[in-house]
């Protein structure tokens, strides 16, 4: 919603950031490591209807300092598990420094990543949204795993 701050890790060309900012009216921050993709997102922002609610940061996800208002986090086919663990450490630290409800969305997760997340002591699975009906193939990874930080 309007009061949410979405962090889109590995934002690429910015499509998810723009779409979610448009659909939900949230503020979105795209975090991208690849300069070419970041530049494309910036160019895409010139024409996006939601451009006033979206910003992009060129940095490594592990180095990104989470704003105290950040409460929603989107990961598309998340990076390697060792990197994800470091990013989660930053999320847990941010929650400790400024407690607030935090929700994490993982689209198209790897099996190893899903197992790690669903068994993590600081995370609670809220929902698994099956997205297989959107595509012709029957791919078990076509889902959005929704988690929240444990209180």
N, C-alpha and C positions, 0 to 999 in steps of 0.2 A: 503494500500500500504506500501511500504518500509519505508516511513517516519512516519507511524502511530505507536502509542504505545497503545496497547489494554490492558485494565485491565479486567480480567475475574473473577468476584466476585462469590465465591462459586465454585471454579474451580474443585473440586472433584479430579478425577484421572488424570485430565489434558487434556482430549481428545479434548475439544473445543480449548484450548490454542494451542495445537500442530497442530490441523487441520487448524486453521485460520492463524497461523504463516507460515505454509507450503503453503497454498493456496494464501495468500496475501503478503507474505514476510515481514509482520509487526513484530515488537517486541511484545511479549505477556508476561504479568505478571499475574500469577494465584494467587488469594488470597483465602486461604482456612483456615477454623477454626478447622476442625477435623484432628487431628494428623495422624490417620490411613490413611485417604484419601490423605493427603499431602505426606506421605511416599510413597504411591502407585504412586502418580504423579512423585515424584522424581525417583522412580524405572523405571517408564515408560519412563522418559526422557533419560535413558541410551541408549534406542534403537530408539528413534524418529528421523526422518530425520531432523526435525526442531529444535532439541534440543539446538542449538547455539543461537536461537532467543527467547527462552522461559525460564523464571525463575518462581519460586514459592515462595510464602511468607506464612509462618504459622502465621496467626493472625486473629483476629476478623475484619470483614469488616468495622465496625464502627471505629476501631482503626487505620486502614490502612491510611498512609499518601500518598496521591496521588502525583506522581511525576509531576513537572511542564510541562513535555512534554506529559503526559497522555491525550489522546484525544478521545479514543473510549472505551466504557464500555459495557460489556456483562453481562447479568443477565439471568440465566436459572431458570425459575419458581421461581422468587425472593422470598427471605425470607419474614417474616411477615412485614406487612405494617409499623408498628412502627419502625422497624429496617431499612427498606428501606428509610423512611423519614430522619433518622439520616445520612445514607450514602449519600443521595442526598444533605443534608446540607454540607457535606464534599466536594462534587463535586462543589456546588455553591461557596463555599469558595475558592477552588482551582482555579476556573475560575476567581474569583475576584482578586486573588493574581497574576495570570499569564493568562490574557485573551487570549483565542484561541478558535477556533471552537471545540465543543465537541458533539459527537454523542453517543446516548445510544441505546442499543439493548436489548429488553426484549422478551425472548422466553418462550412461554407457560404461559403467565401471568394469574393470578387469576382475576376474574371479578372486585373485589374491587380494586385491584392494577391498573388494566387498567383504571378504572374510575378516580382514583386519578391522574394518570399520564396524561391522555388526557385532564384533566381540570386544570392542574397545570399552574399558571400564568407564570412560568419561563421556561416552556417546550413547544415545538412546535412539533406536529406530522408530520413527513416527509413521512412515508409510513407504511403500514400494509401489511406484506408479508404472504399470505395464504399458509400454509404448509399442509393442510388437504389431498392433493393429494398424500402425501408421505406415508400415513397409511390407513389401511382398515376401521377403525372407522371414523365417521364423527364428530370430536370433535372441537367445536368452538374455543377452546384454542390453537389449533395447528396453531400458527402464530408467527411471529416476529414483534413486535411493534418497529418501528424505530422513535426515537425522537432526537431533538437537543435542546441545550440550547438557549433560546431567547437572541438575541443581546441586 
